[in-house]
Amino acid sequence: MATDHRPRRAETRLQLVVRSTEIDINGHVNNAKYIEYLEWGREDWYERFGLDHASLLALGAVTVTVNLNVNFRRECRQGESLVVVTRPLRLGRTSFAMTQEIVTETGEPVIDATVTTVTIDPKTRRPRPVPEPLAAALVGDEAEGRSGGVG
């Protein structure tokens, strides 16, 4: 079944080009670099919804990744144009999950991932409820809403 790559309300797309410094001894993107690409995609998502680090701190929250499940589908090489697609998946009381894909410019799957994140109080370092502005951004047309399963 083909993946639908049309933009959705709560979805962001970050374009990037593979650089020579991201290539490992095997001549392709190192697996750890893909994890960094995914992080760039999530940071872009936060920023586009007005939820950068300073904004979250002002709300008394920061986010920490607690689980990362990644499926590697194909290798990438220097000079390839890629798109990191990030969208909400689930929203719990203190945590949420996002689904991410990295695709080629033609839509060919490179990676698919599910990332679970917990919101914590930056002073106590303990879980806290997801701040309302973040929850509102997560509950877009394609998100499942406040469902069980996470946090």
Secondary structure as UniProt FT lines:
FT   TURN            9..10
FT   STRAND          12..17
FT   HELIX           20..22
FT   TURN            25..26
FT   HELIX           31..48
FT   TURN            49..50
FT   HELIX           53..58
FT   TURN            59..60
FT   STRAND          62..72
FT   TURN            78..79
FT   STRAND          81..91
FT   STRAND          95..104
FT   TURN            105..106
FT   STRAND          109..120
FT   TURN            122..124
FT   HELIX           132..138
FT   TURN            141..142
FT   TURN            148..149
//
